Amino acid sequence: MTKVYLLLILAIAAETIGTTALQASQQFTRLVPTVVAIVGYVIALYLLALTLKYIPVGVAYAIWAGLGIVFIAMIGFVVFGQKLDAPAIIGTGMILSGIVIIQLFSNTTAH
């Protein structure tokens, strides 16, 4: 795994932590989750920006946002008890499929 993908994975993790904390902040009424959300997003955007030197913005953002959606859906289910209906599960699967297609077949990514 190259350094750029490590940065992208860390950006996704920071965004996922930030979004989870955003839910826990209860609309910014709880201080600690609010601070974690803000710091998580700042770190995520910084790391994402670093990846843009090597990966085109559209591809990097698709991977970042797509995996973030999938991880947040799983965290929402496990941590917050939020359930997805069949269309949401199918759509999430399509997002994952798109990421796999980009990684396997696109010449614009750093393999």
N, C-alpha and C positions, 0 to 999 in steps of 0.2 A: 504494500500500500504506500503510495507516495505521500509526501508531506501535505500536498494540497488537499488530498482526500481526508487526511487527519484533521486539517483545519475546518473542512466542510462538516465533518462529523461533530466536531466540537461546537461549531456554529449551530448545528441542528439541536444538539443537546442543550445549549444555552437558551435557545429559543423555546424549546420544550419546557425547560424549567421556568422560564419567564412566563409562559402562557399558563402553566399550572399554578404558579403563584398569583397570576392575574385573577384566576377563578377563586383562589383562596382569599384574595384581598377583599372580597365582597364589595366590589365597586369602589376600591381605594379607601375603605373605611377601617382597614386593619393595617397598621404601620409596617410590620415586618414583611408580610407578603407583598405589600406595595413596593417596598425597597427592593426585595428580591426580584420582582417583575421588572422593574426599571433597569436594574443592573444586568439581569439576564438578557434583556433586549439589547442593551448597549454592547455587551460582549458578543452577542449573536451577530449583530450588524457589523461590528468591527471584524470579526473572523470571516464573515461572508465577504466583506470588502477585500480582505487579503486573498481570498480564492479567485477573485475576478481578474487577477494578473495572469492566471493560467487557464481558467475555464470561462467560456463566454457567459455573459450575464444571464441570458435566457435559460441556458442549461443549468447553471449553478442555482439559479432561483427556483427552477422547476424541481430540482432534487431537494433543495432546502425546504421549500414550502410543502412539497408532496410528502416527504418523510415526516415533516413536522405535523401535518394533518393526521397521518396514520398513527404516530406516537401519541398525539393528544387524544385521538379517539380512544386508543387503548387505555390511556391514563384516566380519561373521563369515565370509562366503564369501571375500571378497577378501583380508583380512588374516590370518585364522586358518584358512582352508581348510575351513570348516564348510559342509557341503552340506545343502540342504533337499530333502525328498522332495516328491512331487506334492501330497499333502494340505497340507503346510506352505506351499507356494507358492500354492495355491488360497486357503487361509485368509488369507495375507498380502494377496492380491489383494482379498479381501472386505473386509479392514480398510481398504485404500485406497479401495475403492468407498464404504464408509460415510462416510469423510471427505469425499469428493467430494459425496455426497448432502447431508451437513450443510451444506457450503459453498454449494451451488447452491440448495437448496430450504428451508432452515431460516430462519425469521424471528428466531431467537434469537441469531444471529451478527451481528457488526458488519461489514457489507459496505461 
